Amino acid sequence: MATGRRKTSRPVRNQPPPPEKTTPTTSPQADATSEKEPEADPLQLLLDEIQQLHTEILMLRRQVAQAQMASSQAKRELAELRLFIDDHHEFGQDFQQYKAVKAIAEREARERRQAVVRDQREAQRAEGQTRRQAARAERAQREAQARRLADYRRAGFTPLGLDVYVGKMAYYYRAENRTVYDVEYVPLLSGYFVDPEYRRARPDFSSMTISGSVLNAADAVRNLGVAITFFDENGNQVGSETIQINNARPNVPYPFTSTLTMALNRPFSSSTTYVLYADSAEGDAPLPDPSKPSTTRRQRE
């Protein structure tokens, strides 16, 4: 018989003593109640049932999807079978001939698809080439316009719009002669002395002559109207002139000289030149001689 040391437990400080063991007293009614099963939670039962239904629904959906796939496969096989039956009625028992005809039909269908793809590529290539040609033509036109504008600027012409250019203009004021008397006062002699009269020339700012040229840069013969307005330092219009050139030939400068009355007693401060009209001339109108331009002047008060 094995013997061992007896284990003794040391008392722990601040620890209450273990409760005394008491023998519970049971009654027949308590034993009957403890033997009954605990009642289940209704909410948990409902959740379990919902989970089961969800699982069943997923299984049914999977079965339906499989049935649909099988149905589609059966439909394809049925269509192939019907086609085979029709070909069999048409070609008889010669299966080799049936295969040859089917291969020919498949090859023709493939060639038709390739032809469609080839035509689409050709159309896309032609469309791209057309766009590139249009872009090159537009770029060439812009470059030509830029070169022509540079040539006109080097020649001294400024664009006004509508393919109308104006050259550099000169302005002239007519000089007027006035009789002037110089009066000198001498205090020692207590009197005035008048020098002999003499004539002095001074500009007449009320009358101004302008000279320039107008050029038609279009490819057609046109009737041109160009307006020139003058302003003082306050922005007030003090004079204007309209230059009209009939039957202006392309790229031919037409000089003009005009005299107008200015509403100012000093030189003007700024001017503006713009196109009034640039209409096509009539086809039966005779072309003018460049050495004798047809110009008219209209004075604005």
Secondary structure, 3 states (H helix, E strand, C coil): CCCCCCCCCCCCCCCCCCCCCCCCCCCHHHHHHHCCCCCCCHHHHHHHHHHHHHHHHHHHHHHHHHHHHHHHHHHHHHHHHHHHHHHHHHHCCCHHHHHHHHHHHHHHHHHHHHHHHHHHHHHHHHHHHHHHHHHHHHHHHHHHHHHHHHHHHHCCEEEEECCEEEECCEEEEEEEEEEECCEEEECCCCEEEECCCEEEEEEEEEEEEEEEEEEECCCCCEEEEEEEEEECCCCCEEEEEEEEEEEECECCEEEEEEEEECCCCCCCCEEEEEEEEEEECCCCCCCCCCCCCCEEEEECC
